[in-house]
Amino acid sequence: MRNAEHKLVVTTTHDNLRRDPKTGSAGSVYIDTDRSDKGPEFVFVGGYYAGTDYQLLHTDGTSKGLVDWLGEPHSFTPWIARG
């Protein structure tokens, strides 16, 4: 992830993705923009197969359910410096 003055660039890398929608492959990237407010303010969601789209949504805290966390459950990467 790279954070700049007016944009955030998120790059994900995947091996062996399939183009078939039956796979149901999708992902979410939570974006916390306010250190003083616990939890992320936005979530970027999208499918990982042919024909999908993506959305940036406003969220109130973390989602409850089955997730594949980066690191420990309910943990986030360190804050990313601008530039």
C-alpha positions as CSV (number, residue, x, y, z in Angstrom):
1,M,0.0,0.0,0.0
2,R,1.2,3.5,-0.8
3,N,-0.4,6.6,0.7
4,A,-0.1,10.0,-1.0
5,E,-1.6,13.4,-0.4
6,H,-4.8,12.8,-2.2
7,K,-4.8,9.1,-3.1
8,L,-4.3,5.6,-1.7
9,V,-2.9,2.9,-4.0
10,V,-3.7,-0.7,-2.9
11,T,-2.0,-3.6,-4.8
12,T,-2.9,-7.2,-4.2
13,T,-1.1,-10.2,-5.6
14,H,-2.7,-13.6,-6.2
15,D,-1.7,-17.0,-7.5
16,N,-3.9,-19.3,-9.5
17,L,-7.0,-17.2,-9.8
18,R,-9.8,-18.6,-11.9
19,R,-12.0,-16.6,-14.3
20,D,-15.1,-18.7,-13.3
21,P,-17.7,-16.8,-11.2
22,K,-18.6,-20.1,-9.5
23,T,-15.4,-19.7,-7.4
24,G,-17.0,-16.8,-5.6
25,S,-13.5,-15.3,-4.9
26,A,-13.6,-11.8,-3.5
27,G,-11.8,-9.7,-1.0
28,S,-12.1,-6.6,1.2
29,V,-9.5,-4.0,2.2
30,Y,-10.4,-2.0,5.2
31,I,-9.1,1.6,5.3
32,D,-8.8,3.5,8.6
33,T,-8.5,7.2,8.0
34,D,-9.1,8.5,11.5
35,R,-6.7,7.5,14.3
36,S,-9.1,8.9,17.0
37,D,-12.0,6.7,15.9
38,K,-11.7,3.0,16.6
39,G,-12.1,0.9,13.4
40,P,-11.9,1.6,9.7
41,E,-14.1,4.2,8.0
42,F,-14.1,2.6,4.6
43,V,-13.9,-0.8,3.0
44,F,-12.8,-1.5,-0.6
45,V,-14.6,-4.6,-1.9
46,G,-14.4,-6.5,-5.2
47,G,-14.5,-9.9,-6.9
48,Y,-11.4,-11.8,-8.1
49,Y,-12.9,-13.3,-11.2
50,A,-13.9,-12.2,-14.7
51,G,-16.7,-9.7,-15.0
52,T,-16.7,-8.4,-11.5
53,D,-16.6,-4.8,-10.3
54,Y,-15.5,-3.0,-7.1
55,Q,-16.8,-0.5,-4.6
56,L,-15.5,1.8,-2.0
57,L,-18.0,1.8,0.9
58,H,-18.4,3.7,4.1
59,T,-18.3,1.4,7.1
60,D,-18.9,1.7,10.8
61,G,-16.3,-0.5,12.5
62,T,-15.2,-4.0,11.5
63,S,-17.4,-6.6,9.8
64,K,-18.5,-9.7,11.8
65,G,-18.2,-13.1,10.2
66,L,-15.7,-15.2,8.4
67,V,-12.6,-13.2,7.3
68,D,-9.0,-13.9,6.4
69,W,-7.1,-11.3,8.4
70,L,-3.6,-10.1,7.5
71,G,-1.7,-11.2,10.7
72,E,-3.7,-11.7,13.9
73,P,-7.6,-11.6,13.9
74,H,-8.9,-8.0,14.0
75,S,-5.5,-6.6,13.5
76,F,-4.4,-4.1,10.9
77,T,-1.1,-3.1,9.3
78,P,0.7,-0.1,10.8
79,W,-0.2,3.4,9.7
80,I,1.3,4.2,6.3
81,A,3.2,7.4,6.0
82,R,2.3,9.9,3.2
83,G,4.6,10.2,0.3
